[in-house]
Amino acid sequence: VITNTEEGRRDIETVKLDAGVDMRFFQPREKEEEEKVIGYSGRASSEKNLDKVVEMSKEIDAKLIIVGEGPAREKVEADAPENVKFRDFMDREKLPEYYSRLDVFVTASTGDTLGLSPLEANACGTPVVAPHTHPFDKTVGDGNGYTYRLNDIEDFREKVRKALNTEWDTRKAIRKYSLETSIERIEEIYADLEVN
């Protein structure tokens, strides 16, 4: 069984394979805005901790754009300061332009298996700041962003400031998560099965 999680629940042999990011589709687009913009896209549910993202943004000299819908959005939106803007669900075709518009993609999520949105942002040339927890402790860092101490708003804010002032080549850093790499790995798995 090929799976994107660490362990299966059955007594069968599994091979972990991350879902690939289509790096031909998710490519940097021209950025038009002069002001600094940080952003998030995804479901607005409790495990995404958007209240922490909003809290962090209060002392950052940047606009925060949150894209997504879900049960936690109404309360988070009601408590948000003026520098925070909310957008409804965005069609996939518009995501590369959105990610390219951002100077930093931010998340406080503790409920992701791989975290495709941050990797898609990286494919568009945008660094990521995420909590140092699964899966970001494996997918963020070493050329594509920073992780911060879980639930530490000040460390979150400091890493965003640092990311805003760093030059990045995020596409190079995440090639191992590309769709092409995943397809090559699947071909290797099936070739190995034929031999055995």
MINUKOL-386959 format. One record per atom (N, C-alpha, C, O): x, y, z; residue in three letters. Coordinates in pm, whole numbers, padded with zeros to 5 digits, always signed. Example, Ala and Ser with C-alpha at 12.3 -4.5 7.8 and 13.67 -1.06 7.14 Angstrom:
2
+01319-00569+00780ALA +01230-00450+00780ALA +01320-00330+00780ALA +01424-00332+00846ALA +01285-00225+00708SER +01367-00106+00714SER +01290+00003+00787SER +01341+00114+00804SER 
***
This chain:
196
+00085-00118+00000VAL +00000+00000+00000VAL +00089+00123+00000VAL +00183+00133+00079VAL +00059+00215-00088ILE +00129+00344-00090ILE +00044+00442-00011ILE -00075+00456-00038ILE +00105+00511+00086THR +00032+00601+00173THR +00112+00727+00197THR +00235+00726+00183THR +00045+00837+00234ASN +00120+00960+00262ASN +00133+00984+00413ASN +00175+01092+00455ASN +00097+00884+00494THR +00114+00895+00638THR +00222+00798+00684THR +00258+00705+00611THR +00272+00819+00803GLU +00384+00739+00853GLU +00349+00592+00872GLU +00428+00505+00837GLU +00231+00564+00927GLU +00198+00426+00960GLU +00055+00394+00918GLU -00035+00478+00927GLU +00037+00272+00871GLY -00097+00225+00842GLY -00156+00156+00965GLY -00083+00129+01060GLY -00285+00129+00965ARG -00349+00065+01079ARG -00356-00086+01065ARG -00394-00155+01160ARG -00321-00138+00950ARG -00329-00282+00928ARG -00189-00342+00924ARG -00089-00272+00906ARG -00185-00471+00939ASP -00058-00542+00937ASP -00021-00575+00792ASP -00021-00691+00751ASP +00010-00470+00716ILE +00049-00486+00576ILE +00171-00397+00550ILE +00196-00301+00622ILE +00243-00432+00447GLU +00360-00351+00413GLU +00315-00221+00347GLU +00235-00221+00253GLU +00368-00110+00398THR +00334+00020+00340THR +00460+00091+00294THR +00569+00067+00345THR +00442+00179+00197VAL +00549+00265+00150VAL +00498+00408+00161VAL +00395+00443+00103VAL +00570+00492+00238LYS +00529+00631+00254LYS +00572+00711+00131LYS +00688+00706+00090LYS +00478+00782+00073LEU +00506+00864-00044LEU +00423+00991-00033LEU +00300+00987-00032LEU +00492+01104-00024ASP +00422+01231-00012ASP +00350+01266-00141ASP +00397+01236-00251ASP +00234+01330-00126ALA +00162+01381-00243ALA +00249+01487-00309ALA +00305+01573-00241ALA +00261+01482-00439GLY +00351+01573-00509GLY +00286+01707-00542GLY +00166+01715-00566GLY +00368+01811-00543VAL +00325+01945-00582VAL +00353+01961-00731VAL +00464+01936-00777VAL +00252+02004-00805ASP +00267+02026-00949ASP +00343+02157-00970ASP +00284+02265-00974ASP +00475+02146-00984MET +00558+02266-00993MET +00552+02333-01129MET +00604+02443-01146MET +00490+02268-01228ARG +00468+02336-01355ARG +00348+02430-01343ARG +00344+02536-01406ARG +00249+02391-01261PHE +00133+02476-01239PHE +00163+02583-01134PHE +00133+02700-01154PHE +00223+02542-01023PHE +00256+02637-00916PHE +00394+02694-00944PHE +00497+02638-00905PHE +00394+02808-01012GLN +00517+02879-01048GLN +00502+03024-01007GLN +00391+03076-00998GLN +00615+03090-00982PRO +00608+03233-00946PRO +00543+03315-01057PRO +00569+03296-01175PRO +00458+03405-01015ARG +00395+03502-01106ARG +00447+03640-01068ARG +00506+03659-00962ARG +00424+03735-01155GLU +00470+03871-01128GLU +00395+03930-01009GLU +00273+03922-01001GLU +00471+03989-00917LYS +00414+04050-00799LYS +00392+04198-00826LYS +00485+04268-00867LYS +00271+04245-00804GLU +00238+04384-00835GLU +00239+04474-00712GLU +00264+04594-00726GLU +00213+04420-00595GLU +00201+04505-00476GLU +00335+04549-00423GLU +00433+04475-00425GLU +00339+04672-00375GLU +00459+04727-00314GLU +00463+04696-00166GLU +00570+04669-00111GLU +00347+04700-00100GLU +00345+04677+00045GLU +00372+04531+00077GLU +00351+04442-00006GLU +00418+04507+00199LYS +00444+04371+00245LYS +00312+04300+00272LYS +00220+04357+00332LYS +00304+04174+00226VAL +00182+04095+00243VAL +00220+03956+00294VAL +00305+03889+00237VAL +00155+03915+00403ILE +00167+03778+00450ILE +00030+03714+00435ILE -00071+03784+00433ILE +00026+03581+00426GLY -00104+03521+00402GLY -00112+03374+00437GLY -00012+03307+00460GLY -00235+03328+00440TYR -00270+03189+00469TYR -00380+03149+00372TYR -00464+03231+00334TYR -00380+03022+00332SER -00496+02969+00259SER -00522+02828+00309SER -00428+02752+00335SER -00648+02795+00323GLY -00687+02663+00370GLY -00818+02670+00446GLY -00884+02774+00451GLY -00853+02559+00505ARG -00977+02551+00581ARG -00966+02635+00709ARG -00862+02635+00775ARG -01072+02705+00741ALA -01077+02785+00864ALA -01144+02704+00974ALA -01260+02726+01008ALA -01068+02609+01028SER -01119+02523+01135SER -01030+02538+01258SER -00922+02596+01251SER -01076+02484+01371SER -01007+02509+01498SER -00862+02462+01499SER -00777+02530+01556SER -00831+02347+01435GLU -00694+02297+01438GLU -00597+02380+01353GLU -00476+02360+01360GLU -00651+02472+01273LYS -00566+02561+01193LYS -00517+02680+01274LYS -00424+02749+01234LYS -00581+02705+01390ASN -00535+02808+01485ASN -00519+02946+01421ASN -00419+03015+01443ASN -00616+02985+01342LEU -00608+03115+01274LEU -00608+03232+01373LEU -00558+03340+01341LEU -00663+03210+01492ASP -00656+03315+01594ASP -00511+03349+01628ASP -00480+03464+01657ASP -00423+03249+01625LYS -00281+03273+01653LYS -00214+03347+01537LYS -00126+03430+01558LYS -00256+03315+01415VAL -00203+03386+01297VAL -00240+03534+01306VAL -00158+03622+01281VAL -00367+03561+01341VAL -00413+03700+01354VAL -00340+03769+01468VAL -00298+03884+01453VAL -00325+03701+01582GLU -00253+03759+01696GLU -00111+03796+01658GLU -00063+03905+01693GLU -00043+03707+01587MET +00094+03734+01544MET +00101+03858+01456MET +00196+03936+01466MET +00003+03876+01370SER +00007+03984+01271SER -00013+04123+01331SER +00015+04222+01265SER -00059+04131+01454LYS -00091+04260+01514LYS +00029+04353+01525LYS +00012+04475+01525LYS +00148+04298+01535GLU +00268+04383+01548GLU +00363+04365+01431GLU +00484+04386+01444GLU +00309+04324+01319ILE +00388+04308+01197ILE +00348+04418+01100ILE +00229+04445+01080ILE +00447+04482+01039ASP +00419+04590+00945ASP +00391+04529+00807ASP +00470+04543+00714ASP +00275+04462+00798ALA +00236+04396+00673ALA +00086+04371+00677ALA +00026+04363+00784ALA +00029+04358+00559LYS -00111+04318+00549LYS -00117+04166+00558LYS -00031+04097+00504LYS -00219+04114+00627LEU -00243+03970+00635LEU -00369+03938+00557LEU -00474+03997+00581LEU -00358+03843+00463ILE -00475+03798+00386ILE -00499+03652+00419ILE -00412+03567+00401ILE -00619+03622+00467ILE -00659+03485+00500ILE -00763+03440+00399ILE -00869+03500+00386ILE -00730+03332+00327VAL -00820+03278+00225VAL -00874+03144+00274VAL -00797+03054+00308VAL -01005+03132+00277GLY -01064+03004+00315GLY -01193+03022+00393GLY -01224+03130+00442GLY -01265+02914+00404GLU -01392+02914+00475GLU -01392+02799+00575GLU -01313+02705+00565GLU -01481+02810+00673GLY -01491+02704+00772GLY -01552+02755+00902GLY -01577+02875+00915GLY -01575+02665+00997PRO -01648+02700+01119PRO -01578+02801+01210PRO -01644+02867+01289PRO -01445+02814+01201ALA -01374+02906+01291ALA -01363+03047+01233ALA -01321+03140+01303ALA -01399+03063+01108ARG -01372+03192+01043ARG -01450+03308+01105ARG -01393+03416+01125ARG -01577+03289+01134GLU -01660+03400+01181GLU -01601+03465+01307GLU -01592+03587+01316GLU -01563+03383+01405LYS -01508+03437+01529LYS -01372+03503+01506LYS -01346+03611+01559LYS -01287+03440+01427VAL -01154+03496+01399VAL -01169+03629+01326VAL -01099+03726+01357VAL -01258+03633+01230GLU -01280+03756+01152GLU -01332+03868+01241GLU -01292+03983+01224GLU -01421+03836+01335ALA -01478+03937+01424ALA -01372+04000+01514ALA -01384+04117+01552ALA -01269+03923+01549ASP -01165+03973+01640ASP -01043+04029+01568ASP -00947+04072+01633ASP -01044+04031+01436ALA -00925+04069+01359ALA -00908+04221+01350ALA -01007+04294+01339ALA -00784+04270+01355PRO -00756+04413+01336PRO -00769+04454+01190PRO -00795+04370+01103PRO -00750+04581+01163GLU -00772+04635+01029GLU -00674+04584+00924GLU -00707+04583+00805GLU -00554+04542+00965ASN -00455+04497+00866ASN -00484+04356+00815ASN -00411+04304+00730ASN -00592+04293+00865VAL -00626+04157+00826VAL -00747+04159+00732VAL -00850+04217+00764VAL -00732+04095+00617LYS -00840+04086+00519LYS -00875+03939+00498LYS -00786+03853+00496LYS -01003+03910+00482PHE -01050+03773+00460PHE -01107+03759+00320PHE -01174+03849+00270PHE -01078+03646+00258ARG -01130+03613+00125ARG -01193+03475+00132ARG -01148+03388+00208ARG -01298+03455+00053ASP -01363+03325+00048ASP -01275+03224-00025ASP -01169+03257-00077ASP -01323+03101-00027PHE -01254+02993-00097PHE -01208+03041-00234PHE -01282+03109-00304PHE -01085+03005-00272MET -01028+03049-00398MET -01012+02930-00492MET -00962+02825-00452MET -01055+02947-00617ASP -01037+02842-00717ASP -00889+02811-00734ASP -00804+02900-00724ASP -00858+02685-00760ARG -00720+02640-00774ARG -00644+02721-00878ARG -00525+02749-00860ARG -00710+02760-00985GLU -00644+02834-01094GLU -00590+02969-01047GLU -00497+03023-01107GLU -00647+03023-00940LYS -00605+03155-00891LYS -00497+03146-00783LYS -00436+03247-00748LYS -00472+03026-00732LEU -00377+03011-00621LEU -00233+03053-00655LEU -00171+03120-00573LEU -00178+03019-00773PRO -00041+03063-00801PRO -00024+03214-00795PRO +00078+03264-00747PRO -00122+03287-00844GLU -00116+03433-00839GLU -00121+03481-00694GLU -00048+03572-00655GLU -00209+03420-00613TYR -00220+03456-00472TYR -00090+03427-00397TYR -00038+03514-00328TYR -00037+03305-00412TYR +00087+03270-00342TYR +00202+03360-00384TYR +00285+03397-00301TYR +00209+03395-00512SER +00316+03481-00562SER +00303+03623-00509SER +00402+03695-00499SER +00183+03663-00475ARG +00158+03797-00421ARG +00213+03811-00279ARG +00244+03922-00234ARG +00224+03698-00208LEU +00267+03700-00069LEU +00418+03714-00056LEU +00494+03663-00138LEU +00459+03783+00049ASP +00601+03787+00085ASP +00635+03670+00176ASP +00748+03621+00175ASP +00537+03625+00256VAL +00554+03508+00343VAL +00418+03439+00357VAL +00316+03505+00379VAL +00418+03306+00345PHE +00300+03225+00376PHE +00312+03183+00522PHE +00417+03134+00564PHE +00205+03202+00599VAL +00209+03168+00741VAL +00101+03066+00776VAL -00007+03065+00717VAL +00133+02982+00874THR +00035+02888+00926THR +00065+02861+01073THR +00179+02868+01117THR -00040+02830+01147ALA -00027+02787+01286ALA -00094+02651+01304ALA -00125+02611+01416ALA -00116+02581+01195SER -00191+02457+01195SER -00120+02346+01273SER +00002+02333+01269SER -00201+02268+01344THR -00150+02148+01412THR -00225+02025+01363THR -00225+01922+01430THR -00290+02035+01246GLY -00371+01924+01198GLY -00345+01885+01054GLY -00437+01842+00985GLY -00222+01899+01005ASP -00190+01866+00867ASP -00114+01733+00859ASP -00038+01699+00949ASP -00137+01658+00750THR -00058+01537+00727THR +00068+01568+00647THR +00175+01514+00677THR +00059+01654+00547LEU +00175+01699+00470LEU +00180+01851+00464LEU +00289+01908+00469LEU +00067+01915+00453GLY +00065+02060+00440GLY +00095+02103+00298GLY +00201+02160+00272GLY +00002+02075+00206LEU +00025+02109+00066LEU +00028+02259+00040LEU +00107+02305-00042LEU -00057+02336+00107SER -00061+02481+00081SER +00075+02547+00102SER +00117+02624+00016SER +00146+02519+00212PRO +00278+02580+00226PRO +00375+02538+00115PRO +00454+02620+00067PRO +00369+02412+00073LEU +00458+02367-00034LEU +00420+02430-00168LEU +00508+02460-00249LEU +00291+02450-00191GLU +00246+02519-00313GLU +00296+02663-00312GLU +00339+02716-00415GLU +00291+02727-00195ALA +00344+02864-00183ALA +00493+02864-00213ALA +00542+02951-00284ALA +00566+02767-00158ASN +00710+02754-00187ASN +00735+02740-00336ASN +00828+02800-00390ASN +00652+02660-00404ALA +00668+02640-00549ALA +00649+02770-00626ALA +00700+02786-00737ALA +00575+02863-00565CYS +00553+02995-00627CYS +00658+03097-00581CYS +00645+03216-00609CYS +00760+03051-00511GLY +00869+03138-00470GLY +00851+03205-00336GLY +00928+03294-00300GLY +00751+03163-00259THR +00718+03228-00132THR +00765+03144-00014THR +00734+03025-00007THR +00841+03204+00079PRO +00884+03130+00198PRO +00767+03106+00293PRO +00664+03172+00285PRO +00786+03009+00383VAL +00682+02969+00477VAL +00732+02984+00620VAL +00849+02957+00649VAL +00643+03027+00709VAL +00670+03023+00853VAL +00559+02939+00915VAL +00441+02969+00900VAL +00600+02832+00985ALA +00506+02734+01038ALA +00554+02686+01175ALA +00671+02702+01208ALA +00463+02626+01254PRO +00506+02576+01385PRO +00599+02456+01371PRO +00589+02379+01276PRO +00689+02441+01467HIS +00783+02328+01465HIS +00710+02205+01519HIS +00732+02161+01632HIS +00624+02150+01434THR +00546+02031+01466THR +00522+01956+01336THR +00546+02010+01227THR +00475+01832+01346HIS +00448+01754+01225HIS +00342+01822+01139HIS +00241+01866+01195HIS +00358+01833+01010PRO +00466+01785+00925PRO +00574+01889+00897PRO +00673+01861+00830PRO +00553+02010+00950PHE +00639+02122+00912PHE +00782+02107+00964PHE +00874+02166+00908PHE +00801+02028+01070ASP +00937+02005+01118ASP +01020+01929+01015ASP +01142+01927+01022ASP +00953+01866+00918LYS +01023+01795+00810LYS +01020+01873+00678LYS +01114+01862+00599LYS +00914+01949+00652THR +00898+02013+00522THR +00943+02158+00516THR +00964+02211+00407THR +00960+02223+00631VAL +00997+02366+00632VAL +01135+02382+00694VAL +01167+02324+00797VAL +01217+02462+00628GLY +01353+02487+00673GLY +01449+02456+00562GLY +01410+02407+00456GLY +01576+02485+00584ASP +01679+02452+00487ASP +01648+02509+00349ASP +01657+02439+00248ASP +01613+02637+00345GLY +01597+02704+00216GLY +01457+02743+00177GLY +01439+02813+00077GLY +01354+02701+00253ASN +01218+02739+00213ASN +01137+02807+00323ASN +01019+02838+00302ASN +01198+02831+00439GLY +01125+02901+00544GLY +01179+02872+00682GLY +01288+02818+00698GLY +01100+02910+00782TYR +01139+02892+00922TYR +01026+02826+00999TYR +00908+02843+00966TYR +01063+02751+01103THR +00964+02702+01198THR +00982+02779+01329THR +01090+02826+01360THR +00873+02789+01403TYR +00876+02858+01532TYR +00826+02764+01640TYR +00761+02664+01612TYR +00857+02798+01765ARG +00813+02717+01878ARG +00660+02719+01886ARG +00599+02826+01887ARG +00601+02602+01893LEU +00455+02586+01897LEU +00395+02672+02007LEU +00441+02669+02121LEU +00292+02749+01973ASN +00217+02836+02064ASN +00296+02955+02116ASN +00251+03023+02209ASN +00413+02983+02060ASP +00494+03097+02102ASP +00474+03210+02000ASP +00543+03217+01898ASP +00380+03299+02030ILE +00344+03406+01936ILE +00462+03497+01907ILE +00481+03540+01793ILE +00543+03527+02008GLU +00656+03616+01986GLU +00760+03552+01894GLU +00818+03620+01809GLU +00784+03422+01910ASP +00877+03353+01822ASP +00819+03346+01680ASP +00893+03361+01582ASP +00689+03323+01669PHE +00618+03324+01541PHE +00641+03458+01471PHE +00680+03463+01355PHE +00617+03566+01544ARG +00631+03701+01489ARG +00775+03728+01446ARG +00800+03786+01340ARG +00870+03685+01529GLU +01011+03708+01499GLU +01054+03633+01373GLU +01131+03685+01293GLU +01004+03510+01356LYS +01040+03432+01237LYS +00977+03493+01111LYS +01037+03488+01004LYS +00858+03550+01124VAL +00796+03618+01008VAL +00880+03739+00970VAL +00907+03760+00852VAL +00921+03818+01068ARG +01006+03935+01039ARG +01136+03891+00970ARG +01180+03954+00874ARG +01194+03784+01021LYS +01318+03733+00963LYS +01295+03685+00819LYS +01376+03712+00730LYS +01185+03616+00796ALA +01152+03566+00662ALA +01130+03682+00564ALA +01166+03672+00447ALA +01070+03790+00612LEU +01045+03906+00527LEU +01175+03972+00481LEU +01177+04042+00380LEU +01283+03949+00554ASN +01410+04016+00525ASN +01518+03919+00478ASN +01637+03946+00493ASN +01477+03806+00421THR +01571+03705+00372THR +01543+03678+00225THR +01428+03679+00181THR +01650+03655+00149GLU +01635+03615+00008GLU +01614+03463+00002GLU +01678+03389+00077GLU +01525+03417-00086TRP +01489+03276-00090TRP +01495+03218-00231TRP +01471+03288-00329TRP +01527+03089-00238ASP +01509+03009-00360ASP +01427+02887-00317ASP +01478+02775-00310ASP +01302+02911-00288THR +01218+02808-00227THR +01188+02693-00323THR +01169+02580-00278THR +01183+02720-00451ARG +01155+02612-00547ARG +01264+02504-00541ARG +01235+02385-00542ARG +01386+02547-00537LYS +01497+02452-00529LYS +01487+02368-00402LYS +01515+02248-00404LYS +01448+02430-00293ALA +01444+02363-00163ALA +01337+02254-00155ALA +01349+02161-00074ALA +01232+02263-00238ILE +01122+02166-00225ILE +01110+02071-00344ILE +01007+02006-00359ILE +01210+02063-00427ARG +01203+01972-00542ARG +01170+01828-00501ARG +01104+01756-00576ARG +01214+01786-00384LYS +01187+01649-00339LYS +01038+01624-00314LYS +00995+01510-00303LYS +00959+01732-00305TYR +00815+01720-00287TYR +00738+01743-00417TYR +00616+01758-00416TYR +00808+01747-00529SER +00743+01774-00657SER +00665+01653-00706SER +00695+01540-00669SER +00567+01678-00790LEU +00488+01572-00853LEU +00579+01481-00935LEU +00562+01359-00934LEU +00675+01538-01005GLU +00768+01459-01086GLU +00845+01360-00999GLU +00862+01244-01036GLU +00891+01406-00882THR +00965+01318-00791THR +00875+01206-00740THR +00918+01091-00729THR +00749+01239-00708SER +00655+01136-00661SER +00628+01031-00769SER +00622+00912-00740SER +00613+01076-00893ILE +00588+00982-01004ILE +00710+00891-01024ILE +00696+00771-01045ILE +00829+00950-01018GLU +00950+00869-01032GLU +00957+00764-00921GLU +00995+00650-00947GLU +00920+00802-00800ARG +00923+00708-00687ARG +00821+00595-00706ARG +00851+00480-00675ARG +00702+00627-00756ILE +00601+00525-00783ILE +00653+00427-00887ILE +00635+00306-00874ILE +00716+00479-00992GLU +00773+00392-01095GLU +00878+00299-01036GLU +00885+00181-01072GLU +00961+00350-00945GLU +01063+00268-00878GLU +00997+00157-00795GLU +01043+00043-00795GLU +00890+00193-00724ILE +00820+00094-00640ILE +00766-00020-00726ILE +00785-00137-00692ILE +00700+00014-00836TYR +00644-00090-00923TYR +00753-00170-00993TYR +00739-00291-01012TYR +00861-00105-01030ALA +00973-00177-01093ALA +01032-00276-00994ALA +01069-00387-01033ALA +01042-00237-00868ASP +01097-00324-00764ASP +01005-00446-00742ASP +01053-00556-00719ASP +00872-00424-00750LEU +00778-00533-00736LEU +00791-00635-00849LEU +00779-00755-00827LEU +00816-00586-00970GLU +00833-00675-01085GLU +00956-00763-01069GLU +00954-00880-01109GLU +01063-00709-01012VAL +01186-00784-00991VAL +01167-00891-00885VAL +01216-01003-00899VAL +01094-00857-00779ASN +01074-00950-00669ASN +00956-01042-00699ASN +00923-01129-00618ASN 
***
